[in-house]
């Protein structure tokens, strides 16, 4: 039951929400769609759900052409950011709704629906709360009800549209591990939309990063972090600094610092990207990228300095002797990436 998306495009007037997106999700995979607002994440999710029709492209799931099927026939469970629960229905009635509105010939019996609701309440850890109403639940509990309702119809695929977006930071963190356990127990192919890079990296088997309707990179969280395919991906995932540079004659020049260019580096303008955990702070007469300390946070014997490099900032561990606001320093990256500019 793998998902294949090929060259999908969708325009709204002059705006290209999706511009030729192609990617695959393996059977039972947890795939995160990550990107800033307006990158096309939710539009792609709505195409999968049957809520939007693309202008071009193909979407196949388990060998079937989803674009020829209406939303109900696709058997896809969807969870929205703002729950979309029926306020006048109890928790149990909300969960059962998708089963109760089925045509009579495919509708389970009342006993079967009741058993399934109880099983799902147990799965999402809401035992005994079936008689309550949404207004009597916390935000995290409501989101669990929304997930149980999506699972009740026995979907073939689960779509999650920023499901934790309306929750506070602590509840979001608590629900991450729980959601991953639910995914592993059900074995469903799951597509998860978020703009929170930490959330995507914690939860997903692979992460697809979108920008302006195009796919920038799809890979494991580890590879996305360690080997970003572009300067945009580096900047969007994790903390780090970037500085413009130039490769010429086998030499890399960045903010006046000159060093032998990496083997295989092509001549021309580049963006140099590096992270604080891979960077040493050195005295101003040493070899490295010039920077200035703008603030320092001390905890015990550890100092973390925020430095400014060409208008960008980088946080890194700093020697006590150099960790003072206003001090000029040199930053020596132990590893860095170059992307064409």
C-alpha positions as CSV (number, residue, x, y, z in Angstrom):
1,X,0.0,0.0,0.0
2,X,2.7,2.5,-1.0
3,X,1.8,6.1,-2.0
4,X,3.2,7.5,-5.3
5,X,2.8,11.2,-6.2
6,X,4.0,12.2,-9.6
7,X,4.4,15.7,-11.0
8,X,1.4,17.1,-9.1
9,X,0.7,20.8,-9.7
10,X,-2.1,23.0,-8.3
11,X,-2.6,26.7,-9.0
12,X,-4.9,29.2,-7.2
13,X,-5.1,32.1,-9.7
14,X,-1.5,33.3,-10.3
15,X,-0.2,31.4,-7.3
16,X,1.4,28.0,-7.8
17,X,0.6,26.2,-4.6
18,X,2.2,23.0,-5.9
19,X,4.7,23.1,-8.8
20,X,5.4,19.6,-10.1
21,X,5.8,17.7,-6.8
22,X,6.9,14.0,-7.0
23,X,7.6,11.8,-4.0
24,X,6.7,8.4,-2.6
25,X,5.7,7.1,0.8
26,X,6.4,3.5,1.6
27,X,3.9,1.1,3.1
28,X,3.5,1.8,6.8
29,X,5.9,4.8,6.6
30,X,5.5,7.9,8.7
31,X,6.3,10.7,6.3
32,X,6.4,14.3,7.4
33,X,5.8,17.2,5.1
34,X,7.8,20.1,6.4
35,X,8.1,23.7,5.2
36,X,7.2,27.3,6.0
37,X,3.7,28.7,5.6
38,X,2.7,28.8,1.9
39,X,5.1,26.0,0.9
40,X,2.3,23.8,-0.3
41,X,2.1,21.2,2.5
42,X,-1.6,21.5,3.3
43,X,-2.5,21.8,-0.4
44,X,-0.8,18.5,-1.1
45,X,-2.5,16.9,1.9
46,X,-5.9,18.1,0.6
47,X,-5.1,16.6,-2.8
48,X,-4.5,13.2,-1.2
49,X,-7.7,13.5,0.8
50,X,-9.8,14.4,-2.2
51,X,-10.6,17.9,-1.0
52,X,-8.7,19.5,-3.8
53,X,-8.2,18.3,-7.4
54,X,-4.7,19.0,-8.9
55,X,-4.3,20.7,-12.3
56,X,-1.9,18.0,-13.4
57,X,-0.1,14.9,-12.1
58,X,-0.9,11.4,-10.8
59,X,-1.6,10.1,-7.3
60,X,-1.6,6.3,-6.8
61,X,-2.0,4.4,-3.6
62,X,-1.8,0.6,-3.4
63,X,-1.8,0.6,-7.2
64,X,-5.1,2.5,-7.4
65,X,-5.5,5.9,-9.1
66,X,-6.8,8.1,-6.2
67,X,-7.7,10.9,-8.5
68,X,-10.5,8.8,-10.1
69,X,-12.1,8.2,-6.7
70,X,-14.2,10.5,-4.5
71,X,-13.1,11.3,-1.0
72,X,-15.1,8.7,0.8
73,X,-14.1,5.9,-1.5
74,X,-10.4,6.6,-0.8
75,X,-10.8,5.4,2.8
76,X,-8.5,8.0,4.2
77,X,-8.6,9.2,7.8
78,X,-7.8,12.9,8.3
79,X,-7.1,14.8,11.5
80,X,-7.2,18.6,11.4
81,X,-5.4,21.2,13.5
82,X,-8.6,22.4,15.2
83,X,-10.2,19.0,15.9
84,X,-13.4,19.6,13.9
85,X,-15.4,17.7,16.6
86,X,-19.2,17.9,16.8
87,X,-19.8,19.9,19.9
88,X,-23.4,18.5,20.4
89,X,-22.2,14.9,20.3
90,X,-20.4,13.0,23.0
91,X,-16.9,11.6,22.6
92,X,-18.3,8.2,21.8
93,X,-20.7,9.6,19.2
94,X,-18.0,11.6,17.6
95,X,-15.8,8.5,17.2
96,X,-18.7,6.5,15.9
97,X,-20.0,9.1,13.4
98,X,-18.0,7.9,10.4
99,X,-19.4,4.3,10.9
100,X,-23.0,5.3,11.5
101,X,-23.3,7.4,8.3
102,X,-22.2,4.5,6.1
103,X,-24.8,3.1,3.7
104,X,-26.9,0.4,5.3
105,X,-25.2,-2.5,3.4
106,X,-21.7,-1.6,4.7
107,X,-22.7,-0.2,8.1
108,X,-21.6,-2.3,11.1
109,X,-24.2,-3.3,13.7
110,X,-24.7,-1.2,16.8
111,X,-22.8,-3.8,18.9
112,X,-19.9,-3.8,16.5
113,X,-19.8,0.0,16.5
114,X,-19.9,0.1,20.3
115,X,-17.1,-2.4,20.5
116,X,-14.9,-0.5,18.0
117,X,-15.5,2.8,19.9
118,X,-14.5,1.2,23.2
119,X,-11.4,-0.3,21.6
120,X,-10.4,3.1,20.2
121,X,-11.0,4.9,23.5
122,X,-8.5,2.4,25.0
123,X,-6.1,2.9,22.2
124,X,-6.0,6.7,22.6
125,X,-6.0,6.4,26.4
126,X,-9.4,7.9,27.0
127,X,-11.1,5.0,28.7
128,X,-14.2,6.0,30.6
129,X,-14.6,9.4,28.8
130,X,-17.0,8.3,26.0
131,X,-19.9,10.0,27.7
132,X,-18.2,13.4,27.9
133,X,-18.6,16.2,25.4
134,X,-15.7,18.0,23.6
135,X,-16.1,21.1,25.8
136,X,-15.4,19.0,28.9
137,X,-12.0,17.9,27.6
138,X,-8.6,19.4,27.4
139,X,-7.0,20.3,24.1
140,X,-4.8,17.2,24.1
141,X,-7.8,15.0,24.9
142,X,-9.8,16.5,22.0
143,X,-7.0,15.8,19.6
144,X,-7.0,12.2,20.7
145,X,-10.7,12.0,20.0
146,X,-10.1,13.4,16.6
147,X,-7.5,10.8,15.9
148,X,-9.8,8.0,17.2
149,X,-12.6,9.2,14.9
150,X,-10.2,9.1,11.9
151,X,-9.2,5.6,12.9
152,X,-12.7,4.4,13.4
153,X,-13.4,4.0,9.7
154,X,-10.4,1.6,9.4
155,X,-8.6,3.9,6.9
156,X,-5.9,2.7,4.6
157,X,-3.9,5.9,5.1
158,X,-3.8,8.6,7.8
159,X,-3.4,12.3,7.1
160,X,-2.5,14.7,9.9
161,X,-2.7,18.5,9.2
162,X,-0.7,20.2,11.9
163,X,-2.6,18.2,14.5
164,X,-0.7,19.8,17.5
165,X,-0.8,23.4,16.2
166,X,-3.5,24.6,18.6
167,X,-1.8,23.0,21.7
168,X,0.8,24.5,24.1
169,X,4.5,23.4,23.9
170,X,4.4,20.9,26.7
171,X,1.3,19.1,25.5
172,X,2.8,19.0,22.0
173,X,5.9,17.3,23.3
174,X,3.9,14.8,25.4
175,X,1.7,13.9,22.4
176,X,4.6,13.3,20.0
177,X,5.7,10.0,21.5
178,X,2.1,8.9,21.9
179,X,1.3,9.6,18.3
180,X,4.4,7.6,17.1
181,X,3.3,4.6,19.3
182,X,-0.2,4.8,17.7
183,X,1.4,4.8,14.3
184,X,3.6,1.8,15.1
185,X,0.6,-0.1,16.5
186,X,-1.7,0.5,13.6
187,X,0.9,0.2,10.8
188,X,-0.9,2.8,8.7
189,X,0.9,4.8,6.1
190,X,0.9,8.3,7.7
191,X,1.4,11.7,6.2
192,X,2.0,14.4,8.8
193,X,2.1,18.1,7.9
194,X,4.0,20.5,10.1
195,X,6.0,23.7,10.0
196,X,7.8,22.7,13.2
197,X,11.1,21.1,12.3
198,X,11.7,19.6,15.7
199,X,8.4,17.9,15.5
200,X,9.1,16.4,12.1
201,X,12.6,15.3,13.0
202,X,11.3,13.6,16.2
203,X,8.4,11.7,14.6
204,X,9.1,10.9,11.0
205,X,10.8,8.0,9.3
206,X,11.5,10.4,6.5
207,X,11.0,14.1,6.0
208,X,10.0,15.9,2.8
209,X,10.8,19.6,2.8
210,X,8.7,21.9,0.6
211,X,9.4,25.4,-0.5
212,X,7.2,27.6,-2.7
213,X,5.3,24.5,-4.0
214,X,8.4,22.5,-4.8
215,X,10.2,19.6,-3.2
216,X,13.6,20.6,-1.9
217,X,14.7,17.3,-0.3
218,X,13.2,14.1,1.0
219,X,15.3,11.9,3.3
220,X,15.7,10.5,6.8
221,X,15.9,13.1,9.6
222,X,19.5,12.3,10.1
223,X,20.4,12.9,6.5
224,X,18.3,16.1,6.3
225,X,20.3,17.5,9.3
226,X,23.8,16.2,8.3
227,X,23.6,16.6,4.5
228,X,21.0,19.3,3.6
229,X,20.6,19.5,-0.2
230,X,20.4,23.3,-0.3
231,X,21.2,26.4,1.8
232,X,17.5,26.7,2.4
233,X,17.2,23.2,3.9
234,X,20.2,23.9,6.1
235,X,18.7,27.2,7.3
236,X,15.2,25.7,7.9
237,X,16.3,22.6,9.8
238,X,18.4,23.2,13.0
239,X,20.4,26.2,14.2
240,X,23.4,27.4,12.3
241,X,25.0,30.3,10.5
242,X,25.4,31.0,6.8
243,X,27.8,33.5,5.1
244,X,28.4,34.4,1.5
245,X,31.7,33.2,0.0
246,X,33.6,32.7,-3.2
247,X,35.6,29.7,-4.6
248,X,38.3,30.7,-6.9
249,X,41.7,29.2,-7.8
250,X,41.2,26.4,-5.2
251,X,40.7,28.9,-2.4
252,X,37.5,29.6,-0.4
253,X,37.1,33.2,0.8
254,X,34.4,34.0,3.4
255,X,34.2,37.4,5.1
256,X,37.9,38.0,4.4
257,X,38.9,34.5,5.7
258,X,40.8,32.4,3.1
259,X,41.2,28.7,3.3
260,X,41.8,25.8,0.8
261,X,38.5,25.0,-0.9
262,X,37.2,21.4,-0.3
263,X,38.0,18.9,-3.0
264,X,35.4,19.0,-5.7
265,X,34.2,22.5,-4.9
266,X,33.1,24.3,-8.1
267,X,34.4,27.9,-8.7
268,X,31.9,30.7,-8.2
269,X,29.7,32.3,-5.5
270,X,28.7,30.0,-2.7
271,X,26.9,30.0,0.7
272,X,28.9,28.5,3.5
273,X,26.8,26.9,6.2
274,X,28.0,25.7,9.6
275,X,26.6,24.8,13.0
276,X,27.7,25.9,16.4
277,X,28.4,22.3,17.7
278,X,31.0,22.0,14.9
279,X,32.7,25.4,15.4
280,X,35.5,26.6,17.7
281,X,35.8,30.1,19.0
282,X,39.3,31.5,18.7
283,X,41.1,34.8,19.6
284,X,40.9,37.6,17.0
285,X,44.4,37.0,15.7
286,X,43.7,33.3,14.9
287,X,42.6,31.8,11.5
288,X,38.9,31.8,11.0
289,X,35.7,33.7,10.0
290,X,35.6,37.1,11.8
291,X,32.7,37.5,14.2
292,X,31.7,39.6,17.3
293,X,30.2,38.3,20.5
294,X,26.9,40.0,21.2
295,X,25.6,38.1,24.3
296,X,26.7,35.4,26.7
297,X,24.7,32.9,28.8
298,X,26.6,31.3,31.6
299,X,25.5,28.2,33.4
300,X,27.9,26.7,35.9
301,X,31.3,26.3,34.1
302,X,29.7,26.5,30.7
303,X,29.5,29.6,28.6
304,X,27.3,29.9,25.4
305,X,27.9,32.9,23.3
306,X,25.8,34.4,20.5
307,X,28.0,35.7,17.8
308,X,27.2,37.9,14.8
309,X,28.8,36.9,11.4
310,X,27.9,39.2,8.6
311,X,24.5,40.0,10.0
312,X,23.6,36.4,10.9
313,X,23.9,34.9,14.4
314,X,25.4,31.7,15.7
315,X,25.2,30.2,19.2
316,X,28.2,28.1,20.3
317,X,30.1,27.0,23.4
318,X,32.8,29.6,24.2
319,X,36.0,29.8,26.2
320,X,35.6,31.9,29.4
321,X,38.4,34.2,28.3
322,X,36.6,35.2,25.1
323,X,33.0,35.1,26.3
324,X,32.2,38.7,26.8
325,X,29.8,40.9,24.8
326,X,31.6,43.1,22.2
327,X,34.7,41.0,21.9
328,X,36.0,40.4,18.4
329,X,36.7,36.7,17.7
330,X,37.4,34.2,14.9
331,X,35.1,31.2,14.3
332,X,36.8,28.1,13.0
333,X,34.3,25.6,11.6
334,X,35.5,22.0,12.0
335,X,33.0,21.0,9.3
336,X,30.9,23.1,6.9
337,X,28.8,22.8,3.7
338,X,29.0,24.8,0.5
339,X,26.0,25.4,-1.7
340,X,26.0,27.3,-5.0
341,X,24.6,30.9,-4.5
